[in-house]
Amino acid sequence: MKWFRVVFVILVGVGLPLLGPSCKRADAGGGGGGGACAAPAPAGFGLGEEESGPPPAISDGHWTFDPAHVFVLFKVRHFGAGYVYGMFKEASGSVTLDSADPARDRVEMTIGAASLETFNGRRDEHLRGPDFLNAVQFPTLSFRSSSLVREADGTWTATGELTIRGTAKTVTLRARPLGEVDDPMGKRRAAFETAFVIPRLEYGVSFMPEAGGHDVFVLVSVEATKD
């Protein structure tokens, strides 16, 4: 139940400051493509607050997500009362870091839409269906960075395309490295987390906004191994 503790602490912590407008769009019309349409949490962003000191540096190389240690957690407001919590059980991706050529730094991630799980079969079937994610027609959600900047304070800033239900918009997200170790299997292992808010209506996930709210609060926690 570790993931539940994490999502409860982190998402409640970042959710309240982010209620209200969460999408500052470059395209005034708010149509598909082009708009910056996800909001990172504010300074500190509720991640790694139990850690002391600055985030650790992650060494250069190509890192592949460990699917057994990738957690994509979310919550949405239910009729303005409490929250429904859920997760995506299938996610993959990679990070490339190159201090000699920072322009090569990048991150990408793909999530299986049909792997959505809120622990209620009837609700999950509806959320995967045409009213929401439409997982048959749009089987994946994805993020592809166009730039990844390792900031002086140790955090990362990634700008790129977030694609949901076939709609791609440019977003800027922040991530916090958590650590790098040699694991017992002899692999070099690193981890990072990011939290942000997605205004679902901007991505065509617009069914019953009064029931599911406009904002989806997301936490992504990743462990990756060096190739």
C-alpha positions in Angstrom: 0.0 0.0 0.0 3.0 2.3 -0.3 1.6 3.9 -3.5 -1.6 4.8 -1.6 0.4 6.6 1.1 2.4 8.5 -1.5 -0.6 9.6 -3.5 -2.5 10.6 -0.4 0.3 12.7 1.0 1.6 14.1 -2.3 -1.6 14.8 -4.2 -3.4 16.3 -1.3 -0.4 18.4 -0.6 -0.1 19.7 -4.2 -3.9 19.7 -5.0 -5.1 22.6 -2.8 -2.7 25.3 -4.1 -3.5 24.3 -7.6 -7.3 24.5 -7.6 -8.5 27.1 -10.1 -7.0 27.8 -13.6 -4.4 25.2 -14.4 -3.8 25.8 -18.1 -2.1 28.9 -19.5 -2.5 28.4 -23.2 -0.4 29.9 -25.9 -3.4 29.4 -28.3 -6.1 31.8 -27.2 -8.8 29.6 -28.8 -7.8 26.6 -26.7 -8.0 24.2 -29.7 -6.0 21.1 -30.3 -2.2 21.5 -30.5 0.2 24.2 -29.6 -1.1 25.3 -26.2 0.8 24.9 -23.0 -1.8 23.0 -21.2 -0.7 21.4 -18.0 0.5 23.1 -14.8 3.4 22.0 -12.7 3.0 22.4 -9.0 4.5 25.5 -7.4 8.0 25.8 -5.9 8.6 22.7 -3.8 5.7 21.0 -5.7 5.0 18.6 -2.9 7.7 16.2 -4.0 10.6 15.0 -2.0 9.7 17.1 0.9 10.7 14.3 3.2 14.2 14.6 1.7 16.9 16.9 3.2 19.2 18.9 1.1 19.2 19.5 -2.7 18.2 16.8 -5.1 21.1 14.4 -6.0 22.6 14.6 -9.5 21.9 11.7 -11.9 24.8 10.5 -14.0 25.0 10.7 -17.7 23.7 7.9 -19.8 20.6 6.3 -21.2 18.1 5.2 -18.5 15.2 2.9 -19.2 12.1 2.9 -17.0 11.7 -0.2 -14.8 8.1 -1.1 -15.4 7.8 -2.7 -12.0 8.7 0.6 -10.4 6.8 3.2 -12.4 3.8 4.6 -10.7 1.3 6.9 -12.5 -1.2 8.0 -9.8 -4.1 10.5 -10.1 -7.1 12.0 -8.4 -10.2 13.8 -9.6 -12.8 15.7 -7.6 -16.1 13.9 -7.4 -19.2 16.2 -7.6 -17.2 18.9 -5.6 -17.0 16.6 -2.6 -14.2 14.1 -2.1 -11.8 12.6 -4.6 -11.6 9.5 -6.7 -8.1 8.0 -6.7 -6.6 5.9 -9.4 -3.5 4.7 -11.3 -2.3 3.5 -14.7 -0.7 0.1 -14.4 1.2 0.1 -17.7 3.9 2.7 -18.4 7.3 2.7 -20.2 9.8 5.3 -21.1 13.4 6.5 -20.9 15.7 9.4 -20.0 18.9 10.4 -21.8 21.4 12.6 -20.0 24.5 14.0 -21.7 26.5 16.7 -19.9 28.8 17.1 -22.9 25.9 17.9 -25.2 22.9 19.0 -23.1 20.8 19.4 -26.2 20.6 15.6 -26.3 19.0 15.5 -22.8 15.5 14.2 -23.2 12.7 12.2 -21.5 9.8 10.2 -23.0 7.0 8.2 -21.5 4.1 6.1 -22.8 1.1 5.1 -20.8 -1.4 2.4 -21.7 -4.9 4.0 -21.6 -6.6 0.7 -21.0 -4.5 0.1 -17.9 -6.4 2.7 -15.9 -7.5 1.4 -12.5 -9.7 3.0 -9.9 -10.6 -0.3 -8.2 -14.2 -0.3 -9.4 -14.9 -2.4 -12.5 -18.0 -0.5 -13.7 -16.3 2.9 -13.3 -13.1 1.8 -14.9 -14.9 0.5 -17.9 -16.7 3.8 -18.3 -13.4 5.8 -17.9 -11.7 3.7 -20.5 -14.6 4.1 -22.9 -15.6 6.8 -25.5 -16.9 9.3 -22.9 -13.5 9.6 -21.4 -10.1 8.2 -22.6 -11.6 6.2 -25.5 -8.8 3.6 -25.1 -9.8 1.6 -28.1 -9.3 4.5 -30.5 -6.5 6.2 -28.5 -4.6 3.4 -26.8 -1.8 5.5 -25.3 -1.1 8.7 -23.5 2.4 10.1 -24.0 4.9 12.7 -23.2 7.9 13.5 -25.5 10.3 16.3 -24.4 11.8 18.8 -26.8 14.1 20.0 -24.1 15.3 18.8 -20.7 17.1 21.3 -18.5 19.0 20.3 -15.4 18.6 23.4 -13.2 21.1 24.8 -10.8 19.0 23.8 -7.8 19.1 20.1 -8.9 15.6 19.9 -10.3 14.8 19.2 -14.0 12.5 21.2 -16.3 11.1 19.3 -19.3 9.2 21.0 -22.1 7.5 18.9 -24.7 4.3 17.4 -26.1 1.7 15.8 -23.8 -0.7 13.8 -25.9 -4.1 12.6 -24.4 -7.0 11.2 -26.5 -5.1 12.2 -29.7 -4.7 15.9 -28.6 -1.1 17.1 -28.3 -0.2 20.2 -26.4 3.1 21.7 -25.4 3.6 21.6 -21.6 6.5 22.4 -19.2 6.9 20.1 -16.3 9.3 20.0 -13.3 10.8 16.9 -11.8 12.9 16.1 -8.8 15.7 13.5 -8.9 15.5 11.2 -5.8 18.7 9.2 -5.9 21.1 6.9 -7.8 22.4 3.5 -6.5 23.8 0.2 -7.5 21.1 -2.4 -6.8 21.6 -6.0 -5.6 21.3 -7.2 -9.2 24.3 -5.2 -10.3 22.3 -2.6 -12.1 22.7 1.2 -11.8 19.4 2.5 -10.7 18.0 6.1 -10.5 14.7 7.6 -9.6 12.7 10.8 -10.0 9.2 12.2 -9.5 7.0 14.9 -11.1 3.6 16.2 -10.2 1.3 18.4 -12.3 -2.3 19.2 -13.1 -4.1 18.4 -16.4 -7.2 20.4 -17.4 -9.0 17.4 -18.9 -11.5 19.4 -21.0 -8.6 20.9 -23.0 -7.8 17.4 -24.2 -11.3 16.4 -25.2 -12.0 14.5 -22.0 -15.0 16.6 -21.4 -17.8 14.2 -20.3 -19.7 15.4 -17.1 -17.3 18.1 -15.9 -19.6 18.7 -12.9 -19.1 15.1 -11.8 -15.4 14.6 -12.5 -14.2 18.2 -12.2 -12.0 20.0 -14.7 -8.6 19.2 -13.2 -6.8 15.9 -12.9 -4.0 15.9 -10.3 -1.2 13.6 -11.4 1.9 12.2 -9.7 4.5 10.2 -11.7 7.2 8.3 -9.8 9.9 6.5 -11.8 12.8 4.2 -11.2 15.0 3.6 -14.2 18.1 1.4 -14.9 21.1 2.4 -16.9 21.5 0.6 -20.2 
